[in-house]
Amino acid sequence: MTVVSVPSSAACALLRPMFEDVTVLVWDMQDDPPEGFERIEFMVPGHWPSENAHCWFTAMPELRVVQLLSAGVDHWIGHVPSGVTLCSARGVHGRATAELALAGLLAVLRDIPTYATQQRMGVWERHSGQGLDTKRILVIGAGDIGGRFASACELFGAETTLVARRPREGVRDITELATLVPDHEVVMLAVPMTASTVGLINAEFLAAMPDGSVLVNVARGPIVDTDALVAELFTRRLRAFLDVMDPEPLPANHPLWSAPNLLLTPHVGGFTGRHDPTGWHARAEDLVTAQLRRYLNGRELMNVVAIESGY
Amino acid sequence: MTVVSVPSSAACALLRPMFEDVTVLVWDMQDDPPEGFERIEFMVPGHWPSENAHCWFTAMPELRVVQLLSAGVDHWIGHVPSGVTLCSARGVHGRATAELALAGLLAVLRDIPTYATQQRMGVWERHSGQGLDTKRILVIGAGDIGGRFASACELFGAETTLVARRPREGVRDITELATLVPDHEVVMLAVPMTASTVGLINAEFLAAMPDGSVLVNVARGPIVDTDALVAELFTRRLRAFLDVMDPEPLPANHPLWSAPNLLLTPHVGGFTGRHDPTGWHARAEDLVTAQLRRYLNGRELMNVVAIESGY
């Protein structure tokens, strides 16, 4: 009997009736493993596994598939044993993450945090906000997240420029970045964290952004040089919306907490639930069940990140 | 020489070089009129004229056109003398207003005001928000604002139902409203204020909205029965984003100020400016100049609200 693990009892309750010949264990990889974890073949870790969770892999000889619930895979690369297929949740969070990027950008442009404060104080005071109309927006990363964000901005009159490593119709080459930056009032990051994107948004890049422009990061914190951004925010020359930062969680007393011109959310980009009691994201549910069916039937898996060896 | 009035000196500076045979006066209709106002033929009042501003019309025999900068015309209907054409800024604010509706809805669903408070206190604490994915959204009013809002929500996976007085392909009849409400988790208002829409969202309507659903009003305050909404908010059964309310400005100590589950902005829907020093919205600029050219050349005007008599 195939042993599968999922990160919550709600997810377990959902899968059990769908897969009768499967044993479903509950393990989020944050707590210690459940009894019988050594026999897990197909595992779905939780969103926030403990730092050394991957050490358990050495005691799991049957493990064949690690299906993540995140689009980002940087915490797992190099930690999945040879012979185990790592699969991302690419596409599952695209909508929610693009949506949070837009929510954060609009909140910054319209100054919603200030209005929320005025509301608490009972103050009716209007000030002119900014809209997307005629804004020039540079979207770095032309995948699902970047593309969807750009389409939404265009609906409201923004002009968008997408850049990526592989230039194509409608997507500029990332090598042109330096010349593009000064012509855009918003920079939105939607690239994976790789050796070439860590520190991409450094002091020089930020200095090239026009006065008053907005940086939006829903990708990964280390893509931005935090110190350089903090410096620009404290002079109030730039504005930012950050759902991700470096480090995370942001320690108490970190200068970002008190930086002006900044809206910050604690890495909740893909973190939306349906109204349903399972709390599972509908698309994650669909992905995990489809993927498990494929695995049990010996079919090709989706969203494979790195196959260390075949089946 | 044709005499024209505009509400700011910035607008005046913009128009003067474009129309050499025109005298441009500055008058926002909030302050007393400038010298020579009796000869104004074409006027553009400011966004917030004084309550009895229309009384000045009786001393303006040359007046032919009142070009508003707002999409809503309810403050002006019945106050424009016979022989004067009233024109709205329909379309000018559509993008900005639809955009604020989306900004407010996303802020409520993701609980951005709470994260802004946590940020001020230096607290890193995640809670699951909601996204648009699979949300069923009822949009009342299928004009520019409602349509654009619906398209944006659909981009992020929402299912939208548009209703209007004139049902058509993709737009349901407003008489079906009562049966539609219970199946939707968001209700967004984008109808003009008329005798048939005042009080449309009454206690009965609100009671039919499912638990936890969100009301978004960027149209006009009196479309919603404020007391009934306050009651629903205080039980925390419903949530709301209001850019407009009844009364406006909201008086100190009004219960809406302290209502839970509410995000409130002080009627800033169309209130966005470009980065340019004039502070005029680019599209308002385009509309006023195009309209004035049409008037001077004797051509048909755009966005005519009510022609009391022909030219």
HADDOCK unambig.tbl for C-alpha pairs under 7 A between the chains (distance, minus, plus):
assign (segid A and resid 95 and name CA) (segid B and resid 156 and name CA) 5.36 0.50 0.50
assign (segid A and resid 96 and name CA) (segid B and resid 131 and name CA) 5.95 0.50 0.50
assign (segid A and resid 99 and name CA) (segid B and resid 156 and name CA) 6.75 0.50 0.50
assign (segid A and resid 103 and name CA) (segid B and resid 103 and name CA) 5.68 0.50 0.50
assign (segid A and resid 103 and name CA) (segid B and resid 106 and name CA) 5.60 0.50 0.50
assign (segid A and resid 103 and name CA) (segid B and resid 107 and name CA) 6.38 0.50 0.50
assign (segid A and resid 106 and name CA) (segid B and resid 103 and name CA) 5.61 0.50 0.50
assign (segid A and resid 107 and name CA) (segid B and resid 103 and name CA) 6.39 0.50 0.50
assign (segid A and resid 113 and name CA) (segid B and resid 113 and name CA) 6.25 0.50 0.50
assign (segid A and resid 113 and name CA) (segid B and resid 116 and name CA) 6.17 0.50 0.50
assign (segid A and resid 115 and name CA) (segid B and resid 265 and name CA) 5.90 0.50 0.50
assign (segid A and resid 116 and name CA) (segid B and resid 113 and name CA) 6.17 0.50 0.50
assign (segid A and resid 116 and name CA) (segid B and resid 263 and name CA) 6.76 0.50 0.50
assign (segid A and resid 119 and name CA) (segid B and resid 257 and name CA) 6.00 0.50 0.50
assign (segid A and resid 119 and name CA) (segid B and resid 264 and name CA) 6.56 0.50 0.50
assign (segid A and resid 120 and name CA) (segid B and resid 257 and name CA) 6.80 0.50 0.50
assign (segid A and resid 120 and name CA) (segid B and resid 258 and name CA) 6.98 0.50 0.50
assign (segid A and resid 122 and name CA) (segid B and resid 252 and name CA) 6.11 0.50 0.50
assign (segid A and resid 122 and name CA) (segid B and resid 257 and name CA) 5.59 0.50 0.50
assign (segid A and resid 124 and name CA) (segid B and resid 249 and name CA) 6.53 0.50 0.50
assign (segid A and resid 124 and name CA) (segid B and resid 250 and name CA) 6.82 0.50 0.50
assign (segid A and resid 124 and name CA) (segid B and resid 266 and name CA) 5.90 0.50 0.50
assign (segid A and resid 125 and name CA) (segid B and resid 266 and name CA) 6.59 0.50 0.50
assign (segid A and resid 126 and name CA) (segid B and resid 266 and name CA) 6.03 0.50 0.50
assign (segid A and resid 126 and name CA) (segid B and resid 268 and name CA) 6.81 0.50 0.50
assign (segid A and resid 128 and name CA) (segid B and resid 271 and name CA) 5.70 0.50 0.50
assign (segid A and resid 128 and name CA) (segid B and resid 272 and name CA) 5.41 0.50 0.50
assign (segid A and resid 128 and name CA) (segid B and resid 273 and name CA) 6.24 0.50 0.50
assign (segid A and resid 129 and name CA) (segid B and resid 271 and name CA) 6.39 0.50 0.50
assign (segid A and resid 129 and name CA) (segid B and resid 272 and name CA) 4.73 0.50 0.50
assign (segid A and resid 129 and name CA) (segid B and resid 273 and name CA) 6.45 0.50 0.50
assign (segid A and resid 130 and name CA) (segid B and resid 272 and name CA) 4.62 0.50 0.50
assign (segid A and resid 130 and name CA) (segid B and resid 273 and name CA) 5.63 0.50 0.50
assign (segid A and resid 130 and name CA) (segid B and resid 274 and name CA) 6.74 0.50 0.50
assign (segid A and resid 131 and name CA) (segid B and resid 96 and name CA) 5.96 0.50 0.50
assign (segid A and resid 131 and name CA) (segid B and resid 272 and name CA) 5.60 0.50 0.50
assign (segid A and resid 152 and name CA) (segid B and resid 152 and name CA) 5.82 0.50 0.50
assign (segid A and resid 152 and name CA) (segid B and resid 155 and name CA) 6.96 0.50 0.50
assign (segid A and resid 155 and name CA) (segid B and resid 152 and name CA) 6.97 0.50 0.50
assign (segid A and resid 156 and name CA) (segid B and resid 95 and name CA) 5.36 0.50 0.50
assign (segid A and resid 156 and name CA) (segid B and resid 99 and name CA) 6.75 0.50 0.50
assign (segid A and resid 249 and name CA) (segid B and resid 124 and name CA) 6.54 0.50 0.50
assign (segid A and resid 250 and name CA) (segid B and resid 124 and name CA) 6.81 0.50 0.50
assign (segid A and resid 252 and name CA) (segid B and resid 122 and name CA) 6.14 0.50 0.50
assign (segid A and resid 257 and name CA) (segid B and resid 119 and name CA) 6.00 0.50 0.50
assign (segid A and resid 257 and name CA) (segid B and resid 120 and name CA) 6.80 0.50 0.50
assign (segid A and resid 257 and name CA) (segid B and resid 122 and name CA) 5.58 0.50 0.50
assign (segid A and resid 258 and name CA) (segid B and resid 120 and name CA) 6.97 0.50 0.50
assign (segid A and resid 263 and name CA) (segid B and resid 116 and name CA) 6.76 0.50 0.50
assign (segid A and resid 264 and name CA) (segid B and resid 119 and name CA) 6.57 0.50 0.50
assign (segid A and resid 265 and name CA) (segid B and resid 115 and name CA) 5.88 0.50 0.50
assign (segid A and resid 266 and name CA) (segid B and resid 124 and name CA) 5.91 0.50 0.50
assign (segid A and resid 266 and name CA) (segid B and resid 125 and name CA) 6.59 0.50 0.50
assign (segid A and resid 266 and name CA) (segid B and resid 126 and name CA) 6.02 0.50 0.50
assign (segid A and resid 268 and name CA) (segid B and resid 126 and name CA) 6.82 0.50 0.50
assign (segid A and resid 271 and name CA) (segid B and resid 128 and name CA) 5.70 0.50 0.50
assign (segid A and resid 271 and name CA) (segid B and resid 129 and name CA) 6.39 0.50 0.50
assign (segid A and resid 272 and name CA) (segid B and resid 128 and name CA) 5.43 0.50 0.50
assign (segid A and resid 272 and name CA) (segid B and resid 129 and name CA) 4.72 0.50 0.50
assign (segid A and resid 272 and name CA) (segid B and resid 130 and name CA) 4.61 0.50 0.50
assign (segid A and resid 272 and name CA) (segid B and resid 131 and name CA) 5.59 0.50 0.50
assign (segid A and resid 273 and name CA) (segid B and resid 128 and name CA) 6.30 0.50 0.50
assign (segid A and resid 273 and name CA) (segid B and resid 129 and name CA) 6.48 0.50 0.50
assign (segid A and resid 273 and name CA) (segid B and resid 130 and name CA) 5.63 0.50 0.50
assign (segid A and resid 274 and name CA) (segid B and resid 130 and name CA) 6.75 0.50 0.50
